Amino acid sequence: MTVNLNNHSKTQKSLNLSTSLSFLQINLRHSKAASAPLLKTIDDHNINIVMAQELYAVKVNDNILFNAPGGFAANHKLNPNCSTNNVVRAKLFTDQKVPLLLISAYCRPTINSVSSFPEHFLSVNHHLFKNSIICLDSNAKNTLWNNASTDDKGKDLENLISQFPISVTNILKDKLPFLPTKTSFIDVTLHGSETKTNYRKYLDEPSLSDHPYIYFLVNRVNSKAKPTKRERFQASRKSIRSLTN
């Protein structure tokens, strides 16, 4: 997962959501070749956040991402409590007072139960899910994300999704302006109930991976701040007056 830091000054502590944030979702298959055109794609489409799985990294003293774009902060394997080699979780603070939870995950094909893999990350962060974006290489088939049929892993993941205030962002393929050939439809995008997304589409350009580039926008998150103790006290007094009058 990489986040563009170029669109806000050093004095700001949050990203501006007055317009929208542009996302790119891609599994790079640990490929050096697929990592190279990613830089141009990011620049051509003015991408703010890349939700990537199976990045290409070079082992030195620590894992270093190959060709990390200038102005981007790379987040991978940050902390065992919030990230692993296959899942990265981060909180993005915006100008709308509440954090946007970001989770990028790769579910290995050898995993029997898809839900058992991300369940820890989902349960730990469930209170943030209303304002969230989750990008999965699910390796699970379900008609909800355009497969011809639903397999056991797809049912498993669908049941897991139903337990949280999140929805599938994937658009039905007959409404897509472009459909890459040989697409397996295992890349799933999820958004929280108070996160507004739109314009999810496949980019009509080669990724040099067996996964296509997926582009979408996030327009807002819930901007309601939690009431202060004083505000809660005043609200309680008003409620008491209305009961006694």
C-alpha positions in Angstrom: 0.0 0.0 0.0 1.4 3.4 -0.9 0.0 6.8 -0.1 0.7 10.0 -2.0 1.9 12.8 0.3 2.4 15.4 -2.5 -1.1 16.8 -2.3 -0.8 18.4 1.2 1.8 20.6 2.8 4.1 19.6 5.6 2.1 21.7 8.0 -1.1 19.7 7.3 -1.8 16.6 9.2 -4.6 15.3 7.0 -5.5 14.8 3.4 -8.0 17.0 1.7 -11.3 15.3 0.8 -13.1 18.4 -0.4 -13.1 16.9 -3.9 -12.1 13.2 -3.9 -9.3 10.7 -3.5 -8.3 8.5 -6.5 -7.4 4.9 -5.8 -5.6 2.2 -7.8 -6.0 -1.5 -6.9 -3.6 -4.0 -8.3 -1.9 -7.3 -7.6 1.7 -7.1 -8.9 2.5 -10.8 -8.4 6.0 -9.9 -7.0 6.9 -8.9 -10.6 9.7 -6.4 -11.3 8.3 -6.0 -14.8 4.8 -5.2 -13.5 6.2 -2.7 -11.0 7.8 -0.6 -13.8 4.7 0.6 -15.7 2.9 1.3 -12.4 4.8 4.6 -12.0 3.5 5.9 -15.3 0.0 4.7 -14.5 0.1 6.6 -11.2 1.2 9.7 -12.9 -1.2 9.5 -15.9 -4.2 9.1 -13.7 -3.2 11.3 -10.8 -3.5 8.5 -8.3 -3.5 9.3 -4.6 -3.5 5.9 -3.0 -2.3 2.5 -4.4 -3.8 -0.6 -2.8 -1.4 -3.2 -4.0 -0.9 -6.9 -3.1 2.2 -9.0 -3.7 4.6 -6.1 -4.3 8.0 -6.6 -5.7 10.6 -5.9 -3.0 14.4 -6.1 -2.8 15.9 -7.7 0.3 18.6 -5.6 1.8 18.6 -4.9 5.6 14.8 -4.7 5.3 12.3 -5.1 2.5 12.6 -2.2 0.2 10.0 -1.5 -2.4 11.2 -1.4 -6.0 10.6 1.8 -7.9 8.5 3.4 -5.1 7.0 6.6 -6.7 8.4 9.9 -5.6 6.3 11.7 -3.0 4.7 8.4 -1.9 5.0 6.9 1.6 5.1 3.1 1.4 3.3 1.0 4.1 4.0 -2.7 4.3 4.5 -5.1 7.2 4.3 -2.1 9.6 3.4 -3.8 12.8 2.4 -7.4 13.7 -0.7 -6.1 15.5 -2.0 -4.3 12.4 -0.1 -5.9 9.5 1.4 -9.1 8.2 3.1 -10.1 5.0 -0.3 -10.6 3.3 -2.4 -7.9 5.0 -1.7 -4.2 5.5 -3.9 -1.9 7.6 -3.5 1.8 7.9 -5.6 4.8 9.1 -5.7 7.8 6.8 -6.6 11.0 8.5 -8.5 13.4 6.3 -9.9 16.9 6.7 -13.3 15.5 7.5 -12.4 14.8 11.2 -12.7 11.0 11.1 -10.0 8.5 9.9 -10.4 6.5 6.8 -9.5 2.8 7.5 -7.5 1.2 4.6 -7.0 -2.5 4.4 -5.1 -4.2 1.5 -5.0 -8.0 1.6 -4.0 -11.0 -0.4 -5.8 -14.3 0.4 -3.6 -17.2 -0.7 -5.3 -19.8 -3.0 -4.2 -22.5 -0.5 -6.3 -21.1 2.3 -9.4 -23.3 2.8 -11.5 -20.6 4.6 -11.2 -17.1 3.2 -13.0 -15.6 6.3 -10.5 -17.1 8.8 -7.7 -15.2 7.1 -8.8 -11.6 7.4 -11.2 -12.2 10.4 -8.7 -11.0 13.0 -8.2 -7.7 11.1 -11.9 -7.3 10.6 -12.9 -7.9 14.2 -10.1 -5.7 15.6 -11.1 -2.8 13.4 -14.9 -3.3 13.2 -15.6 0.1 15.0 -13.9 1.9 12.1 -15.6 0.0 9.3 -18.3 2.6 8.5 -15.5 4.7 7.1 -13.3 2.2 5.3 -11.9 1.0 2.0 -10.8 -2.7 1.8 -9.1 -4.1 -1.3 -8.7 -7.9 -1.6 -7.2 -10.4 -4.0 -9.7 -12.8 -2.6 -9.1 -15.9 -4.8 -12.8 -16.5 -4.2 -15.6 -16.6 -6.8 -19.0 -15.1 -6.2 -21.7 -13.7 -8.5 -21.6 -10.5 -6.4 -18.3 -9.6 -8.0 -19.1 -10.9 -11.5 -18.1 -14.6 -11.5 -20.4 -16.9 -13.3 -21.0 -19.0 -10.2 -20.2 -18.9 -6.4 -17.8 -21.3 -4.9 -17.4 -22.2 -1.2 -14.8 -19.5 -0.6 -17.1 -17.0 -2.2 -19.9 -18.0 0.1 -17.6 -17.8 3.0 -16.4 -14.3 2.2 -20.0 -13.1 1.4 -21.1 -14.3 4.9 -18.2 -12.5 6.5 -19.0 -9.3 4.7 -22.6 -9.4 5.9 -21.5 -9.3 9.5 -20.0 -5.8 9.1 -21.3 -2.4 7.9 -19.5 -2.8 4.5 -20.6 -3.4 1.0 -19.2 -4.7 -2.3 -18.0 -1.8 -4.5 -17.6 -4.0 -7.7 -19.9 -2.9 -10.5 -21.8 -5.4 -12.6 -19.8 -6.2 -15.8 -22.6 -5.2 -18.2 -22.3 -1.7 -16.8 -18.5 -1.4 -17.2 -17.1 0.7 -20.1 -14.2 -1.7 -20.5 -13.7 -5.3 -19.6 -10.2 -6.8 -19.8 -9.9 -10.2 -21.5 -9.3 -13.3 -19.4 -10.3 -11.4 -16.2 -10.8 -13.9 -13.4 -12.9 -11.5 -11.2 -11.3 -12.3 -7.9 -10.3 -8.7 -7.0 -12.8 -7.4 -4.6 -13.3 -3.8 -3.4 -15.3 -3.1 -0.2 -16.4 0.2 1.2 -17.9 1.3 4.5 -21.6 2.3 5.0 -20.6 6.0 5.4 -17.9 6.0 2.7 -19.1 7.3 -0.7 -17.3 5.7 -3.7 -18.0 5.9 -7.4 -16.5 5.4 -10.9 -15.0 2.0 -10.2 -13.6 0.7 -13.5 -10.9 -1.3 -15.2 -8.2 0.8 -16.9 -7.7 0.1 -20.6 -3.9 -0.3 -20.4 -1.6 -3.3 -19.8 -0.5 -3.9 -16.2 2.1 -6.6 -17.1 0.4 -8.7 -14.3 -2.3 -11.3 -14.6 -4.5 -8.8 -12.7 -5.9 -5.6 -14.4 -5.6 -2.1 -13.0 -8.8 -1.1 -11.0 -9.5 2.6 -10.6 -12.1 4.2 -8.3 -12.8 7.4 -6.3 -13.6 8.1 -2.7 -15.7 11.3 -2.4 -16.3 11.5 1.3 -16.3 9.9 4.7 -18.7 10.7 7.5 -17.6 14.1 8.8 -19.6 14.1 12.1 -17.3 14.6 15.0 -18.1 12.9 18.4 -19.9 15.3 20.8 -17.8 16.8 23.6 -18.7 16.2 27.2 -20.2 19.7 27.4 -22.4 19.0 24.4 -23.5 15.7 25.8 -24.3 17.4 29.1 -26.3 20.2 27.4 -28.2 17.6 25.3 -29.1 15.7 28.5 -30.4 18.8 30.2 -32.6 19.5 27.2 -34.0 16.0 27.3 -34.8 16.4 31.0 -36.6 19.7 30.4 -38.7 18.2 27.6 -39.7 15.4 30.0 -40.6 17.6 32.9 -42.5 20.3 30.9 
